[in-house]
Amino acid sequence: MYAIVTTGGKQYKMREGETLRFEKIKGDVGSPIEFDKVLMVSDGKNVSIGQPILTSVAVNGHIVEQGKTKKVIVFKYKKRKRYRRKIGHRQQYTAVKIDKIKI
């Protein structure tokens, strides 16, 4: 059984028991979270597709970790113009363990 859910402007395929990383979601570690914007759900035999979302389906999970990814270096350079800029960025994320897909 799996579900396609949208959160943070992206779509994710979720299965029960998986741990996924999303863009930062407010909440403390251990707190429950519910994804209600389900686009599609499949139980192996039957597939339900929303127009655009399924209203009777939700995905429940809990927050496992709040953290930051590795630093990404952004370097801008113009030759012969004495222009250099070096900037680092660390994206925040939330790790969520999927507990149940409610149909």
URNORPE-V431805 format. One record per pair of residues at least 12 apart in sequence whose C-alpha atoms are under 10 Angstrom apart, sorted by sequence separation. I is the first residue (numbers start at 1). GAP is how many residues later the second one is. If there is no record, write none. Layout:
BEGIN
I/GAP + I/GAP
END
This chain:
BEGIN
2/12 + 3/12 + 10/12 + 38/12 + 39/12 + 40/12 + 74/12 + 75/12 + 1/13 + 2/13 + 3/13 + 10/13 + 37/13 + 39/13 + 40/13 + 41/13 + 73/13 + 74/13 + 75/13 + 1/14 + 2/14 + 8/14 + 9/14 + 38/14 + 39/14 + 40/14 + 73/14 + 74/14 + 1/15 + 7/15 + 8/15 + 37/15 + 38/15 + 39/15 + 72/15 + 73/15 + 74/15 + 7/16 + 8/16 + 37/16 + 38/16 + 39/16 + 41/16 + 71/16 + 72/16 + 73/16 + 8/17 + 36/17 + 37/17 + 38/17 + 40/17 + 41/17 + 71/17 + 72/17 + 73/17 + 7/18 + 36/18 + 37/18 + 38/18 + 39/18 + 70/18 + 71/18 + 72/18 + 36/19 + 38/19 + 70/19 + 71/19 + 72/19 + 36/20 + 37/20 + 38/20 + 69/20 + 70/20 + 71/20 + 36/21 + 37/21 + 38/21 + 68/21 + 69/21 + 70/21 + 35/22 + 36/22 + 37/22 + 68/22 + 69/22 + 70/22 + 35/23 + 36/23 + 67/23 + 68/23 + 69/23 + 34/24 + 35/24 + 36/24 + 67/24 + 68/24 + 69/24 + 34/25 + 35/25 + 67/25 + 68/25 + 11/26 + 12/26 + 33/26 + 34/26 + 35/26 + 66/26 + 67/26 + 68/26 + 11/27 + 12/27 + 13/27 + 14/27 + 33/27 + 34/27 + 66/27 + 67/27 + 7/28 + 11/28 + 13/28 + 32/28 + 33/28 + 34/28 + 65/28 + 66/28 + 67/28 + 6/29 + 7/29 + 32/29 + 33/29 + 65/29 + 66/29 + 5/30 + 6/30 + 7/30 + 31/30 + 32/30 + 33/30 + 64/30 + 65/30 + 66/30 + 5/31 + 6/31 + 7/31 + 30/31 + 31/31 + 32/31 + 63/31 + 64/31 + 65/31 + 5/32 + 6/32 + 30/32 + 31/32 + 32/32 + 63/32 + 64/32 + 65/32 + 4/33 + 5/33 + 6/33 + 29/33 + 30/33 + 31/33 + 62/33 + 63/33 + 64/33 + 4/34 + 5/34 + 28/34 + 29/34 + 30/34 + 62/34 + 63/34 + 64/34 + 3/35 + 4/35 + 5/35 + 27/35 + 28/35 + 29/35 + 30/35 + 61/35 + 62/35 + 63/35 + 3/36 + 4/36 + 5/36 + 27/36 + 28/36 + 29/36 + 60/36 + 61/36 + 62/36 + 3/37 + 4/37 + 26/37 + 28/37 + 29/37 + 60/37 + 61/37 + 62/37 + 2/38 + 3/38 + 4/38 + 25/38 + 27/38 + 28/38 + 60/38 + 61/38 + 2/39 + 3/39 + 27/39 + 59/39 + 60/39 + 61/39 + 1/40 + 2/40 + 3/40 + 26/40 + 59/40 + 60/40 + 61/40 + 1/41 + 2/41 + 25/41 + 59/41 + 60/41 + 1/42 + 2/42 + 19/42 + 21/42 + 24/42 + 58/42 + 59/42 + 60/42 + 1/43 + 16/43 + 18/43 + 19/43 + 20/43 + 21/43 + 23/43 + 24/43 + 58/43 + 59/43 + 1/44 + 3/44 + 15/44 + 16/44 + 17/44 + 19/44 + 20/44 + 21/44 + 22/44 + 24/44 + 57/44 + 58/44 + 59/44 + 1/45 + 2/45 + 3/45 + 4/45 + 14/45 + 16/45 + 19/45 + 21/45 + 23/45 + 57/45 + 58/45 + 1/46 + 3/46 + 21/46 + 56/46 + 57/46 + 6/47 + 56/47 + 5/48 + 55/48 + 4/49 + 5/49 + 54/49 + 5/53 + 3/54 + 5/54 + 3/55 + 4/55 + 3/56 + 2/57 + 41/60 + 43/60 + 41/61 + 42/61 + 41/62 + 33/63 + 35/63 + 32/64 + 33/64 + 34/64 + 29/65 + 31/65 + 32/65 + 33/65 + 34/65 + 28/66 + 29/66 + 30/66 + 32/66 + 33/66 + 34/66 + 35/66 + 24/67 + 25/67 + 27/67 + 29/67 + 30/67 + 32/67 + 34/67 + 23/68 + 24/68 + 25/68 + 26/68 + 23/69 + 24/69 + 25/69 + 22/70 + 23/70 + 24/70 + 25/70 + 21/71 + 22/71 + 23/71 + 24/71 + 25/71 + 21/72 + 22/72 + 23/72 + 20/73 + 21/73 + 22/73 + 20/74 + 21/74 + 22/74 + 20/75 + 21/75 + 19/76 + 20/76 + 21/76 + 19/77 + 20/77 + 18/78 + 19/78 + 20/78 + 17/79 + 18/79 + 19/79 + 17/80 + 18/80 + 19/80 + 16/81 + 17/81 + 18/81 + 15/82 + 16/82 + 17/82 + 14/83 + 15/83 + 16/83 + 17/83 + 14/84 + 15/84 + 16/84 + 15/85 + 16/85 + 14/86 + 15/86 + 14/87 + 2/98 + 3/98 + 2/99 + 3/99 + 1/100
END
